[in-house]
Amino acid sequence: MHSRWGLLALPCAGWLSDRIGRRPVVLIFGVSAAVLSWPLFDLATSGSVWGFWLAMSTALVVFAFLGSVYPAVLAEYFPTGVRASGIVLPYSLAAVVFAGTAPYLQQWLHVAGWDQAFVAYVAVMSLLAVVVLYSAPETKGKDLHR
């Protein structure tokens, strides 16, 4: 049931990116993910079914701000001649280093009793995304064939 909110948020975030640009929408994701990391973790681990539902629904809505525009963001930073290879290498490397190791890191920290450290990791990575995207140029309204 909570996935409905995320699905409904995807076209809304896409529409917003058409109005204000993709970079601001990704910045909304990064700041929201960083700020809400601890409250959502506390809510999800409160032992309440409704707390877990609200945390998951909120997290999916926040993720929609990234998921709705991320493929376009990646594509816009590379010229059309090298777009596929320009996206594949950094995306695959980031997926292996961060997404691939995140479940193991979370489990290891949980067993060690340091659950909050993983929440801090998520918040720091979200803020790092904000810094990177803030320094990246906005491509809204630019000719992407050049």
C-alpha positions in Angstrom: 0.0 0.0 0.0 2.8 2.4 0.8 4.3 2.0 -2.7 1.2 3.9 -4.1 2.4 7.1 -2.6 5.8 6.7 -4.2 4.2 5.9 -7.6 2.0 8.9 -7.4 4.9 11.1 -6.5 7.0 10.1 -9.5 5.0 12.0 -12.2 4.5 14.9 -9.8 8.3 15.2 -9.2 8.8 14.8 -13.0 6.3 17.6 -13.6 8.1 19.8 -11.1 11.4 19.1 -12.8 9.9 20.3 -16.1 9.0 23.6 -14.4 12.1 24.3 -12.2 14.8 22.0 -13.6 16.2 18.7 -12.7 19.0 19.9 -10.5 16.6 21.6 -8.0 14.5 18.5 -7.9 17.5 16.3 -7.1 18.6 18.9 -4.5 15.2 18.5 -2.9 15.8 14.8 -2.7 19.3 15.1 -1.2 18.3 17.7 1.5 15.1 15.8 2.4 16.9 12.4 2.6 19.6 13.9 4.9 17.1 15.8 7.1 14.6 13.0 7.4 17.1 10.1 7.9 16.9 10.0 11.7 13.2 10.8 12.0 12.3 8.1 9.5 14.6 5.6 11.1 13.1 6.3 14.5 9.6 6.0 13.1 10.3 2.8 11.1 11.9 1.1 14.2 9.3 2.3 16.7 7.5 -1.0 16.7 4.3 0.5 15.3 2.9 -0.8 12.1 1.5 2.7 11.3 4.9 4.2 12.1 6.6 1.8 9.7 4.0 2.5 7.0 4.4 6.3 7.4 8.2 6.0 7.3 8.2 3.8 4.2 5.6 6.0 2.4 7.6 9.2 3.2 10.8 7.6 2.1 9.3 6.5 -1.2 7.9 10.0 -1.8 11.4 11.5 -1.1 13.0 8.9 -3.4 10.6 9.9 -6.2 12.4 13.3 -6.4 15.5 11.4 -7.5 14.0 8.4 -9.3 11.8 10.6 -11.5 14.7 12.5 -13.0 18.0 10.6 -12.4 18.2 9.0 -15.9 17.7 12.4 -17.5 20.2 14.0 -15.2 22.8 11.5 -16.1 22.1 11.7 -19.8 22.2 15.5 -19.9 25.8 15.7 -18.6 27.3 13.8 -21.6 27.3 14.7 -25.3 25.2 12.4 -27.5 28.2 10.7 -29.0 29.5 9.3 -25.8 26.3 9.3 -23.7 25.9 5.5 -23.2 29.5 4.8 -22.3 29.7 8.0 -20.3 26.8 6.9 -18.1 27.6 3.2 -17.8 31.0 3.4 -16.2 30.5 5.9 -13.4 27.0 4.6 -12.7 28.2 1.0 -12.5 31.1 1.9 -10.3 28.9 3.9 -7.9 26.4 1.0 -7.8 29.1 -1.5 -6.9 30.8 0.7 -4.3 27.8 2.2 -2.6 24.6 0.3 -3.4 26.4 -3.0 -3.5 28.0 -2.7 -0.1 25.2 -0.8 1.7 23.2 -3.9 2.8 26.4 -5.5 4.2 27.4 -2.3 5.9 24.0 -1.9 7.5 23.9 -5.5 8.7 27.5 -5.3 10.1 26.7 -2.0 11.9 23.4 -3.5 13.2 25.1 -6.6 14.6 27.7 -4.3 16.2 24.9 -2.2 17.8 25.7 0.9 15.7 22.4 1.3 13.8 22.7 5.1 14.1 26.0 5.0 12.3 24.3 3.7 9.1 21.6 6.4 9.4 24.5 8.9 9.6 26.1 7.2 6.5 22.8 7.7 4.5 22.6 11.3 5.7 26.2 12.1 4.7 25.9 10.4 1.3 22.7 12.4 0.7 24.5 15.7 1.6 27.4 14.7 -0.6 24.9 14.3 -3.5 23.7 17.8 -2.7 27.2 19.2 -2.8 28.0 17.5 -6.1 24.7 18.5 -7.8 24.8 22.0 -6.4 28.1 22.5 -8.2 26.9 20.9 -11.4 25.5 23.1 -14.2 21.7 23.2 -14.7 20.7 21.9 -18.1 17.2 23.1 -18.2 16.5 24.9 -21.4 19.9 24.1 -23.0 20.4 22.4 -26.4 21.5 18.9 -25.4 22.8 18.1 -28.9 25.8 20.3 -28.5 
